[in-house]
Amino acid sequence: MSRPDELASQRPAPLPELSRSIELVRQFQAGNRAACNELLERYRPRLLRIVRVKLGA
């Protein structure tokens, strides 16, 4: 059985897309409107699906 410290070293690196999204959120929080626009474009399909499910559409 693996020890927790061994398992931590075996975790894959974060996906580049996730890393980019995190960076975009940080930039948006700092006031970067272009970062906000990129986030909206990136996540628009997911956001629309969530809204449709919530509204029962």
Buried (B, 14 or more C-beta within 10 A) or exposed (E): EEEEEEEEEEEEEEEEEEEBBEEBEEBBEEEEEEBBEBBEEBEEEEEEEEEEEEEEE
